[in-house]
C-alpha cells in the first residue's frame, strides 16, 4: 500500500499549541494557501510534512510585514 503525501498548515497561537487549519496535497498548494491565510488572518503559520515528520516552511507575520 502506497502512502499519500500531504502537508498540513498550522497556525501558531500565542496561548495554545499550534492548530491545524488545513491540509494540502502538494507543497506548492500548501504554500499558496498559507499566504492567502496570512493575508486574511494575520498570524504565524508553518507547513508540516508528515512523511518526513518535519516543518517544511515556517512563516512569521510581523505587523504588515511577512517573512518566509
C-alpha positions in Angstrom: 0.0 0.0 0.0 1.5 3.4 -1.0 1.4 6.4 1.2 -0.3 9.6 0.1 1.9 12.7 0.6 0.1 15.6 2.2 1.1 18.8 4.0 -0.7 20.3 7.0 -0.9 24.1 7.5 -0.7 25.0 11.2 -1.4 28.4 12.8 0.7 29.2 15.9 -1.4 30.6 18.7 0.2 32.6 21.5 -1.6 30.9 24.3 -2.0 27.4 23.0 -0.4 24.6 20.9 -0.4 25.1 17.1 -3.7 24.3 15.4 -4.0 22.6 12.1 -6.2 24.8 9.9 -6.0 23.0 6.5 -4.4 20.1 4.6 -3.0 20.3 1.1 -2.0 17.6 -1.4 1.2 19.4 -2.6 3.8 21.6 -1.1 3.0 24.3 -3.7 -0.7 24.3 -2.8 0.1 24.5 0.9 2.5 27.4 0.4 -0.1 29.3 -1.7 -2.9 28.7 0.7 -0.7 29.7 3.7 0.0 33.0 2.0 -3.7 33.5 1.5 -4.5 32.7 5.1 -1.8 35.1 6.3 -3.5 37.9 4.4 -7.0 37.1 5.7 -6.0 36.2 9.2 -2.5 37.6 10.1 -0.7 35.2 12.4 2.4 32.9 12.3 1.9 29.7 10.3 4.0 26.7 9.3 3.7 23.8 6.9 4.3 20.3 8.3 5.3 17.3 6.2 4.0 14.2 7.8 6.1 11.8 5.7 9.4 13.3 7.0 8.0 14.5 10.3 9.3 18.0 9.8 8.4 21.6 9.5 8.9 22.5 5.9 8.2 26.2 5.7 7.8 28.4 8.8 6.2 31.8 8.1 6.1 34.7 10.5 3.7 37.6 10.4 5.0 40.8 11.9 2.6 43.7 11.6 2.1 44.4 7.9 5.4 42.6 7.0 5.6 38.9 6.3 8.7 36.7 6.3 9.1 33.2 4.9 
